[in-house]
Every structure is written in C-alpha cells, then in structure tokens.
Amino acid sequence: MTNAAQIPTSFGHELRACLRCRLVKTYDQFRESGCENCSFFKMEEDHERVADCTTPNFTGIISVMDPARSWAARWLRIGKYVPGCYTLAVSEALSEDLQALCEEERVQYHPPKRV
C-alpha cells in the first residue's frame, strides 16, 4: 500500500489546503512534514512556503482511503494522490512563480474554476 498523508490533528481554524493537490492538514503539519503529494514545494524546509502553497479558504472535506478505486477521488482528480483528507475546492490559485515550478517539475496544476 502507498504511504498515506497525515490526518489533520484538529479541525479548527488552523486547517489549510494545498493549492495544488488540495490535501488538508493543519498549518503545523505542513510546516513539519510538507505536502505528501507536492514534496517539490519543500514546505518543511522553507516555512514561508506554507503560506504561499496553502490556503485556509476552501470548501468541504473528503477522506479518501483508496484514491485509485474511489469514484469520488477520480471525479475530484485526486485519484493518483496518497490517501488522506482533501478539500472539494479551493478558491485561490498558486502564484505564477509556483505555477512555473510545477511546470519545471512536470506536474499538472489545475487552477480553480472561476464562477
């Protein structure tokens, strides 16, 4: 089985979602271990990156135990990510610098849809 992401240690105001993969953890968890899907952001090494790569503004949470077999995970485009808690939607986009980093790393980034 693949490694799983940390489960949020609390569900209060300190929750944040990764702007690329939408993984949800607390601010402190992102500072300590970064994002399990987006390790190239190196949030655990550069703590300012946590604020740049995550947001407290998101909608809903889904827990996914087997992303490859979950229809909801496939629908949300998180079927190739590690098991964990994910948001249904984020309202902010990555900065242009971080979008360029995704391109350099050859990882897909889907900006949030504007309504």
C-alpha positions in Angstrom: 0.0 0.0 0.0 1.2 3.5 -0.7 2.1 5.9 2.1 -0.8 7.9 3.5 -0.8 11.6 4.3 -1.1 12.8 7.8 -4.7 13.1 9.1 -5.4 16.6 10.5 -4.8 16.7 14.2 -7.6 19.1 14.7 -10.5 20.5 12.7 -10.4 24.1 13.8 -9.3 27.4 12.2 -5.7 26.2 11.7 -6.7 23.9 8.8 -5.1 24.6 5.4 -5.4 23.1 2.0 -2.6 22.7 -0.5 -3.3 24.9 -3.5 -2.1 22.3 -6.0 -3.4 18.9 -4.8 -6.0 20.2 -2.2 -4.6 18.0 0.7 -5.9 19.2 4.0 -3.7 19.4 7.1 -3.0 21.8 9.9 -0.5 24.7 9.4 1.9 23.0 11.8 1.6 19.6 10.0 2.5 21.3 6.7 5.5 23.1 8.4 6.7 19.8 9.9 6.3 17.4 7.0 5.3 19.4 3.9 2.8 18.0 1.4 3.0 14.3 0.7 1.8 14.9 -2.9 3.8 18.0 -3.6 7.2 17.4 -2.0 8.9 19.6 -4.6 7.4 22.7 -2.8 9.7 21.8 0.2 7.4 23.4 2.7 9.1 21.6 5.6 12.4 23.3 4.6 11.1 26.8 3.9 8.3 27.6 6.3 7.2 30.8 4.4 6.3 28.4 1.6 3.4 27.0 3.8 1.6 30.4 3.5 2.4 30.6 -0.3 1.4 27.0 -1.2 -1.7 26.5 1.1 -4.9 28.4 1.9 -7.3 28.4 4.8 -10.1 29.2 2.3 -11.6 26.0 1.0 -14.9 24.2 0.7 -15.7 20.9 2.2 -13.5 17.9 3.2 -13.5 14.3 1.9 -11.4 11.5 3.3 -10.0 9.1 0.8 -8.6 5.7 1.8 -8.1 4.2 -1.7 -7.8 7.0 -4.2 -7.4 4.7 -7.2 -10.7 2.9 -6.5 -12.7 5.8 -5.3 -15.1 7.3 -7.9 -15.2 10.5 -5.8 -11.4 10.7 -5.9 -11.4 10.3 -9.7 -14.2 12.9 -10.1 -12.2 15.3 -8.0 -9.0 14.5 -9.9 -7.2 13.2 -6.8 -7.1 9.5 -7.8 -3.3 9.4 -8.1 -2.6 11.1 -4.8 -1.9 9.5 -1.5 -4.7 8.5 0.9 -5.7 11.4 3.2 -8.2 14.3 3.7 -8.8 16.6 0.7 -10.9 19.6 0.1 -13.6 19.7 -2.5 -12.5 23.1 -3.8 -10.0 25.9 -3.2 -10.8 29.5 -4.2 -7.2 30.7 -4.7 -4.6 30.0 -7.3 -0.9 29.3 -7.0 1.3 32.3 -7.7 2.9 32.5 -11.1 6.3 31.5 -9.6 4.9 28.4 -8.1 2.9 27.5 -11.2 6.3 27.8 -13.1 7.8 25.4 -10.5 5.0 22.9 -11.2 5.8 23.2 -14.9 9.6 22.7 -14.3 8.8 19.6 -12.1 6.4 18.3 -14.9 3.4 18.0 -12.6 0.0 19.1 -13.6 -1.7 22.1 -11.9 -5.4 22.9 -12.4 -6.2 26.4 -11.3 -9.6 26.8 -9.5 -12.5 27.4 -11.8 -13.8 31.0 -11.7 -17.6 31.3 -11.3 
